[in-house]
């Protein structure tokens, strides 16, 4: 007997920004495959601004966090009255809240103690990092849809976009404000990591920028997240006399709008890199070689020809980012994205 089609779906990805961005193909698949369903996402306050930009989310439910107590989360899940709970990142507190809220169909990876609170599970073994995180997420959506007799409809890049006129106007205004010639290419350097993964030193970013070649002038924009002012200012000092500007934004959604108008994003494996990937902006990402943090596992969402990834060589330690040859990386980036 076929299950009734879901009407109210709650999808959970309530951890960091990069993790949430890699859930967008899953959100797209759920909404496109079940266009009449009402889809909510459980996210923390930090990623709420990006969730509001997602075209496949009908409602946002804020995760109050562990400090608020289990009862608050239970109340929020009960109030939404979902018939499907699709948990991409499994925690005991979410699993327990879904169970006590009486959600009929609850699916999560079969990998943690939290799986005890789910009546449907999918064994994944993500720790092996055999495919991208976004594919692991998407496998859960495929499983859920298959169990409801629905063929998946998948989206392709870009997963996030803004009106072309808005992006062009924003770029033009930035160039006019900073006296940048219109034909100049904007290369965004994001030296921060938010503590999520190892990244290049500011000296390496400066050396990389100095080695880039282009058929057109380059202007370097230094992305500056919360608490990263000192690092941005240090990099700015090292970039002299290359033309550069520190971008001090008004939050991640504003930053995303700016990234959309750049020609290249360079950074470590952190949230803004995955925002750039979702926008299908060309990216050069720098990753440690640890199995849990490889370029394959944390692959960006942009088209294959619009992404490059670099890791320490096999002769170096897995997280020895200083061993990455920035001159060779600059040469490849120049040839792939800048015509140099």
Beta strands, then each sheet from edge to edge (+ up, - down):
strand 1: 8-12
strand 2: 38-43
strand 3: 59-62
strand 4: 84-87
strand 5: 105-109
strand 6: 120-122
strand 7: 185-190
strand 8: 218-224
strand 9: 244-248
strand 10: 264-268
strand 11: 283-287
strand 12: 307-311
sheet 1: 3+ 2+ 1+ 4+ 5+ 6+
sheet 2: 9+ 8+ 7+ 10+ 11+ 12+
end
